[in-house]
Structures are given as C-alpha cells and as structure tokens.
Amino acid sequence: MKLSSRIFAITALTALWAMPVQAKPIVVGGKNYTEQLLLAEVTAQLLKQKGFEVDKRDGLGSQVLRDAQIGGQIDVYWEYTGTSLVTYNKISERLSAKDTYERVKELDGKLGLTWLQPSAANNTYALAVRADDPKTASVKTLSDLAAAFNAKKPLSIAVNAEFSGRPDGLPGLQTTYGFKAGRANLKSMDSGLTYQALRDSQVDAALVFATDGRIQAFKFRVLTDDKEFFPNYAAVPVVRSEALKANPALEATLNALSGKLSDEVLQGLNAKVDVDKTPIEEVARRFLAESGLN
C-alpha cells in the first residue's frame, strides 16, 4: 500500500473512532385512548425537537404498557398516580394527592421506575351538571348533591356499570357524603354515553372524567369534591431509571412539559381531537408552538 493510501486509511479510522456513539432511541409509550395518544404524541414531538431520537409505541392497554416499561421495552409514558396506587400497587387506603404521589414514587422506584414532576392535571372521576340548568344551579359541590337527595329532591345521574360497584365509585361516595342515590335515579350506560345523556338533558348529572374534552365543549360544570373522596389521578411522566441515567436531559425536558398541563389544558386538547376532529399530530404541534416549550 502506498504511503498516501495508508495515511488516508489511518485518518479515516481515526475520524470514525472519534464519532460519538449513537444513543438508543427513547421509546415513548401511550395507552389506547385520546388523552394518552395525545400525551405520547406531544412527548415524542418535544423530545425530537430537543435532539432525541424517538420511537413511539402507543395504543397499548394499561397493564401491557406498565409491564413493557418494567421489562425495559418502554422508556417513558404518562401514568396516573391513582392508577399506580390502586390498580398496580393494590393500596386501598385513602391518601392525599401529595401522599399518593410520594407513595407510588417510592413503590415504583423499587421496580426501576422514576416518577418525575407531577402535572396539575387530575384525570379522576367527577360528577358534572349542565352549566345553564336552573334545576342544578345551586348544586356546586358533592355535599350539595347529597343534600338534595337527603331533602327528597333527587337528581337523575348517568353512570357506567363499573362506577356503581367500585369502592372508589358510588358505594364509597355515598358513604363519605352520607346519602343514597337509589336505583331509580341512576341511569347505567357506557362511559362515552354519559356525556351525551347530560348534554341532551336526559339526566340531571353525569359521571365524567375530569380532563375529558367534552366537559368544555358541552359546557358542563364539574361539582367540587369538597371532602376529597375521589383518588387523585395526577398525570406524571414516568421514566425507566436506567433510561434516565443514560439520558439525564430527559428530566428537565419532561418536567417542563408537565408544568404546562392542567385539567383545563387537557380538556381543551382532548376536545380538539374528540369534538373538532383535528388530527392528534396537529393538536400536539400547535400546543408545543403555543406553549413555548419548543
């Protein structure tokens, strides 16, 4: 080999050795409903803008996603504090929002999962009424709702079948607030239909999830849980501890995103998808542009 060729080969090898090793893509997961698909898309777009290579895998069932993260196939997804507490860790005691977060952070930390900064968005059970309905104008809280039943002025309530039997649903709610709804006042239906039934004045109140976009779109008013009965379901970015150690910049990026989320923000984003039929990718892009995160 000529001297010039050898020098070229050595130079090329030296340059190759000096190149940074390509890090593994950050695998972003998500569950199989609107809010989770949105959070996965927003997270994926934001991480790409920050220079991360991203592999998005959403549309998964809750337990499948949880198991995949523990098993190392998913690096980050948004989980709810109450889901981890009650469903995954089988904790039945009632805890404050802060204590719920601290407990799941501790328990899941033992499984190699790191809970980052909780958002202000709490996708918990709630009961809602129509904002412009004179019949429920004075019902502002769940205590007011209980008082109406106890005063023999019952309201018809749309609920799903699960809510009627769950301890963190109707049975516990009635015990905490001291009332009995009575079977005649409960209209059981699929979860998605409760919103439609309330909008169309088929019932006086309905079971909703606090960050659902139809609350804003249909002009509902959520009753205040003044005795804090319903478990807290704060949306939090949860990262595999090994992935976070390998990519420490994830923490600041995801915490900044978490700080932008609230019930009202997620209601608005969910409504753009479910009510306005805007593609999720476009909703995510606009949110990031307007939030200043990118």
Buried (B, 14 or more C-beta within 10 A) or exposed (E): EEEEEEEEEEEEEEEEEEEEEEEEEBBBBBBEBBBBBBBBBBBBBBBBEBEBEBEBBBBBEBEBBBBBBBEEBBBBBBBBBBBBBBEBBEBEEBBEBEBBBBBBBEBBEEEBBBBBBBBBBBBBBBBBBBEEBEBBEEBBBBBBBBBBBEEEEBBBBBBBEEBBEBEBBBEBBBEBBEBEBEEEBBBBBEBEBBBBBBBEEBBBBBBBBBBBBBBBBBEBBBBBBEBEBBBBBBBBBBBBEEBBEEBEEBBEBBBBBBBBBBBEBBBBBBBBBBEEEBEBEEBBBEBBEEBEBE
